Amino acid sequence: MGFLLRRLVAYGRWLALGSAAAAAAGVYGILSTRDEIAVLGGVPHVIAWWEPYVWPAVTFIVVGRVLRMALSRAAGVAGETLDRLRR
């Protein structure tokens, strides 16, 4: 069971990396193809030249860290459960 948990964590890290990259690509796609964005029907925000380059990086970092944190918590809970079952 420990081997399976380690494999799950390893593949989960790749999944988190891929999900973060996909989210960053989506943000880049949205910001690079539009001139302005109106969030929730508000006043349009004109996209500055730097935003299509900075926000995808920020998105990649934030999404990646959140997913890795969730993965480590799930692995910690699973590890504790395995330790309890061994006793």
C-alpha positions in Angstrom: 0.0 0.0 0.0 2.9 2.4 0.7 4.2 1.9 -2.8 0.9 2.7 -4.3 0.6 5.8 -2.1 4.1 7.0 -3.3 3.1 6.4 -6.9 -0.1 8.3 -6.4 1.8 11.3 -5.0 4.3 11.2 -7.8 1.6 11.1 -10.5 -0.4 13.7 -8.5 2.5 16.1 -8.7 2.6 15.8 -12.5 -1.2 16.3 -12.6 -0.8 19.4 -10.5 1.9 20.7 -12.8 -0.2 20.0 -15.9 -3.3 21.6 -14.4 -1.3 24.7 -13.4 0.1 25.0 -16.9 -3.4 24.6 -18.4 -4.8 27.3 -16.2 -1.9 29.6 -17.1 -2.4 28.9 -20.8 -6.1 29.7 -20.4 -5.4 33.0 -18.7 -2.9 33.9 -21.4 -5.4 33.0 -24.1 -8.0 35.2 -22.6 -5.8 38.2 -22.0 -3.9 38.0 -25.3 -7.1 37.9 -27.5 -9.1 40.7 -25.8 -8.6 44.4 -25.5 -10.8 44.8 -22.4 -12.5 42.6 -19.9 -15.7 43.4 -18.0 -15.8 41.3 -14.9 -19.4 40.5 -13.8 -20.9 43.1 -16.0 -18.8 45.9 -14.5 -16.9 48.7 -16.1 -14.5 47.4 -18.7 -10.9 47.1 -17.7 -8.5 47.9 -20.5 -5.7 45.3 -20.6 -2.3 46.8 -20.3 0.6 45.5 -22.4 2.2 43.6 -19.5 -0.8 41.8 -18.2 -0.9 38.9 -20.8 2.7 38.1 -19.7 2.5 38.5 -15.9 -0.8 37.1 -14.9 -0.3 33.6 -16.5 2.9 33.3 -14.4 1.1 34.3 -11.3 -1.7 31.9 -12.1 0.8 29.1 -12.7 2.4 29.7 -9.3 -0.8 30.0 -7.3 -2.6 27.1 -8.9 0.4 24.9 -8.7 1.0 25.6 -5.0 -2.7 25.2 -4.1 -2.9 21.8 -5.9 0.4 20.6 -4.3 -0.8 21.7 -0.9 -4.1 19.7 -1.4 -2.1 16.7 -2.6 0.2 16.8 0.4 -2.8 17.0 2.7 -4.5 14.1 1.0 -1.3 12.1 1.1 -0.8 12.9 4.8 -4.3 11.7 5.7 -3.8 8.6 3.6 -0.4 7.9 5.3 -1.9 8.4 8.8 -4.7 5.9 7.8 -2.2 3.4 6.6 -0.2 3.8 9.8 -3.4 3.2 11.8 -4.2 0.1 9.8 -0.7 -1.4 10.3 -1.1 -1.2 14.1 
